[in-house]
Amino acid sequence: EGMLLAAVDGDVVSVLTPDKNIPPGAKIE
């Protein structure tokens, strides 16, 4: 299981990735 975070602007899609390893279930703020 997992989750992808992405932003869309018109025809441009950007997938957001963390810059560090974080544990599963960490809270996103």
mmCIF file as gemmi writes it, N, C-alpha and C atoms, coordinates in Angstrom:
data_model
loop_
_atom_site.group_PDB
_atom_site.id
_atom_site.type_symbol
_atom_site.label_atom_id
_atom_site.label_alt_id
_atom_site.label_comp_id
_atom_site.label_asym_id
_atom_site.label_entity_id
_atom_site.label_seq_id
_atom_site.pdbx_PDB_ins_code
_atom_site.Cartn_x
_atom_site.Cartn_y
_atom_site.Cartn_z
_atom_site.occupancy
_atom_site.B_iso_or_equiv
_atom_site.pdbx_formal_charge
_atom_site.auth_seq_id
_atom_site.auth_asym_id
_atom_site.pdbx_PDB_model_num
ATOM 1 N N . GLU Axp A 1 ? 0.835 -1.168 0 1 0 ? 1 A 1
ATOM 2 C CA . GLU Axp A 1 ? 0 0 0 1 0 ? 1 A 1
ATOM 3 C C . GLU Axp A 1 ? 0.882 1.233 0 1 0 ? 1 A 1
ATOM 4 N N . GLY Axp A 2 ? 0.351 2.317 -0.512 1 0 ? 2 A 1
ATOM 5 C CA . GLY Axp A 2 ? 1.09 3.566 -0.502 1 0 ? 2 A 1
ATOM 6 C C . GLY Axp A 2 ? 0.232 4.693 -1.019 1 0 ? 2 A 1
ATOM 7 N N . MET Axp A 3 ? 0.821 5.866 -1.057 1 0 ? 3 A 1
ATOM 8 C CA . MET Axp A 3 ? 0.102 7.042 -1.51 1 0 ? 3 A 1
ATOM 9 C C . MET Axp A 3 ? 1.043 7.886 -2.357 1 0 ? 3 A 1
ATOM 10 N N . LEU Axp A 4 ? 0.511 8.412 -3.439 1 0 ? 4 A 1
ATOM 11 C CA . LEU Axp A 4 ? 1.253 9.364 -4.262 1 0 ? 4 A 1
ATOM 12 C C . LEU Axp A 4 ? 0.65 10.743 -4.063 1 0 ? 4 A 1
ATOM 13 N N . LEU Axp A 5 ? 1.492 11.739 -3.903 1 0 ? 5 A 1
ATOM 14 C CA . LEU Axp A 5 ? 1.035 13.122 -3.848 1 0 ? 5 A 1
ATOM 15 C C . LEU Axp A 5 ? 1.47 13.784 -5.138 1 0 ? 5 A 1
ATOM 16 N N . ALA Axp A 6 ? 0.538 14.436 -5.805 1 0 ? 6 A 1
ATOM 17 C CA . ALA Axp A 6 ? 0.861 15.059 -7.084 1 0 ? 6 A 1
ATOM 18 C C . ALA Axp A 6 ? 0.145 16.394 -7.207 1 0 ? 6 A 1
ATOM 19 N N . ALA Axp A 7 ? 0.734 17.283 -7.996 1 0 ? 7 A 1
ATOM 20 C CA . ALA Axp A 7 ? 0.121 18.571 -8.311 1 0 ? 7 A 1
ATOM 21 C C . ALA Axp A 7 ? -0.065 18.635 -9.821 1 0 ? 7 A 1
ATOM 22 N N . VAL Axp A 8 ? -1.185 19.218 -10.245 1 0 ? 8 A 1
ATOM 23 C CA . VAL Axp A 8 ? -1.485 19.345 -11.67 1 0 ? 8 A 1
ATOM 24 C C . VAL Axp A 8 ? -1.709 20.811 -11.994 1 0 ? 8 A 1
ATOM 25 N N . ASP Axp A 9 ? -1.078 21.272 -13.079 1 0 ? 9 A 1
ATOM 26 C CA . ASP Axp A 9 ? -1.272 22.641 -13.562 1 0 ? 9 A 1
ATOM 27 C C . ASP Axp A 9 ? -1.425 22.568 -15.074 1 0 ? 9 A 1
ATOM 28 N N . GLY Axp A 10 ? -2.659 22.542 -15.54 1 0 ? 10 A 1
ATOM 29 C CA . GLY Axp A 10 ? -2.897 22.403 -16.978 1 0 ? 10 A 1
ATOM 30 C C . GLY Axp A 10 ? -2.444 21.041 -17.451 1 0 ? 10 A 1
ATOM 31 N N . ASP Axp A 11 ? -1.469 21.014 -18.369 1 0 ? 11 A 1
ATOM 32 C CA . ASP Axp A 11 ? -0.939 19.755 -18.898 1 0 ? 11 A 1
ATOM 33 C C . ASP Axp A 11 ? 0.261 19.24 -18.116 1 0 ? 11 A 1
ATOM 34 N N . VAL Axp A 12 ? 0.686 19.966 -17.08 1 0 ? 12 A 1
ATOM 35 C CA . VAL Axp A 12 ? 1.884 19.591 -16.315 1 0 ? 12 A 1
ATOM 36 C C . VAL Axp A 12 ? 1.468 18.862 -15.039 1 0 ? 12 A 1
ATOM 37 N N . VAL Axp A 13 ? 2.053 17.669 -14.833 1 0 ? 13 A 1
ATOM 38 C CA . VAL Axp A 13 ? 1.816 16.899 -13.614 1 0 ? 13 A 1
ATOM 39 C C . VAL Axp A 13 ? 3.155 16.727 -12.912 1 0 ? 13 A 1
ATOM 40 N N . SER Axp A 14 ? 3.191 17.041 -11.62 1 0 ? 14 A 1
ATOM 41 C CA . SER Axp A 14 ? 4.415 16.899 -10.837 1 0 ? 14 A 1
ATOM 42 C C . SER Axp A 14 ? 4.134 15.983 -9.658 1 0 ? 14 A 1
ATOM 43 N N . VAL Axp A 15 ? 4.904 14.894 -9.535 1 0 ? 15 A 1
ATOM 44 C CA . VAL Axp A 15 ? 4.755 13.97 -8.417 1 0 ? 15 A 1
ATOM 45 C C . VAL Axp A 15 ? 5.663 14.452 -7.291 1 0 ? 15 A 1
ATOM 46 N N . LEU Axp A 16 ? 5.086 14.619 -6.109 1 0 ? 16 A 1
ATOM 47 C CA . LEU Axp A 16 ? 5.832 15.112 -4.958 1 0 ? 16 A 1
ATOM 48 C C . LEU Axp A 16 ? 6.427 13.936 -4.2 1 0 ? 16 A 1
ATOM 49 N N . THR Axp A 17 ? 7.699 14.036 -3.843 1 0 ? 17 A 1
ATOM 50 C CA . THR Axp A 17 ? 8.369 12.97 -3.112 1 0 ? 17 A 1
ATOM 51 C C . THR Axp A 17 ? 9.061 13.554 -1.889 1 0 ? 17 A 1
ATOM 52 N N . PRO Axp A 18 ? 9.122 12.805 -0.788 1 0 ? 18 A 1
ATOM 53 C CA . PRO Axp A 18 ? 9.822 13.301 0.398 1 0 ? 18 A 1
ATOM 54 C C . PRO Axp A 18 ? 11.327 13.337 0.149 1 0 ? 18 A 1
ATOM 55 N N . ASP Axp A 19 ? 12.016 14.265 0.823 1 0 ? 19 A 1
ATOM 56 C CA . ASP Axp A 19 ? 13.466 14.367 0.653 1 0 ? 19 A 1
ATOM 57 C C . ASP Axp A 19 ? 14.228 13.521 1.668 1 0 ? 19 A 1
ATOM 58 N N . LYS Axp A 20 ? 13.505 12.85 2.588 1 0 ? 20 A 1
ATOM 59 C CA . LYS Axp A 20 ? 14.112 11.978 3.596 1 0 ? 20 A 1
ATOM 60 C C . LYS Axp A 20 ? 13.234 10.746 3.758 1 0 ? 20 A 1
ATOM 61 N N . ASN Axp A 21 ? 13.802 9.689 4.335 1 0 ? 21 A 1
ATOM 62 C CA . ASN Axp A 21 ? 12.998 8.516 4.671 1 0 ? 21 A 1
ATOM 63 C C . ASN Axp A 21 ? 12.152 8.851 5.889 1 0 ? 21 A 1
ATOM 64 N N . ILE Axp A 22 ? 10.878 8.533 5.811 1 0 ? 22 A 1
ATOM 65 C CA . ILE Axp A 22 ? 9.978 8.742 6.938 1 0 ? 22 A 1
ATOM 66 C C . ILE Axp A 22 ? 9.224 7.446 7.191 1 0 ? 22 A 1
ATOM 67 N N . PRO Axp A 23 ? 8.845 7.2 8.445 1 0 ? 23 A 1
ATOM 68 C CA . PRO Axp A 23 ? 8.18 5.938 8.752 1 0 ? 23 A 1
ATOM 69 C C . PRO Axp A 23 ? 6.76 5.897 8.199 1 0 ? 23 A 1
ATOM 70 N N . PRO Axp A 24 ? 6.276 4.706 7.865 1 0 ? 24 A 1
ATOM 71 C CA . PRO Axp A 24 ? 4.89 4.574 7.425 1 0 ? 24 A 1
ATOM 72 C C . PRO Axp A 24 ? 3.948 5.125 8.493 1 0 ? 24 A 1
ATOM 73 N N . GLY Axp A 25 ? 2.914 5.819 8.073 1 0 ? 25 A 1
ATOM 74 C CA . GLY Axp A 25 ? 1.933 6.37 8.994 1 0 ? 25 A 1
ATOM 75 C C . GLY Axp A 25 ? 2.295 7.728 9.551 1 0 ? 25 A 1
ATOM 76 N N . ALA Axp A 26 ? 3.438 8.303 9.111 1 0 ? 26 A 1
ATOM 77 C CA . ALA Axp A 26 ? 3.826 9.621 9.599 1 0 ? 26 A 1
ATOM 78 C C . ALA Axp A 26 ? 2.774 10.648 9.184 1 0 ? 26 A 1
ATOM 79 N N . LYS Axp A 27 ? 2.499 11.611 10.066 1 0 ? 27 A 1
ATOM 80 C CA . LYS Axp A 27 ? 1.473 12.621 9.816 1 0 ? 27 A 1
ATOM 81 C C . LYS Axp A 27 ? 1.983 13.66 8.825 1 0 ? 27 A 1
ATOM 82 N N . ILE Axp A 28 ? 1.163 13.989 7.844 1 0 ? 28 A 1
ATOM 83 C CA . ILE Axp A 28 ? 1.483 15.036 6.871 1 0 ? 28 A 1
ATOM 84 C C . ILE Axp A 28 ? 0.804 16.312 7.33 1 0 ? 28 A 1
ATOM 85 N N . GLU Axp A 29 ? 1.577 17.378 7.447 1 0 ? 29 A 1
ATOM 86 C CA . GLU Axp A 29 ? 1.016 18.663 7.895 1 0 ? 29 A 1
ATOM 87 C C . GLU Axp A 29 ? 1.196 19.714 6.841 1 0 ? 29 A 1
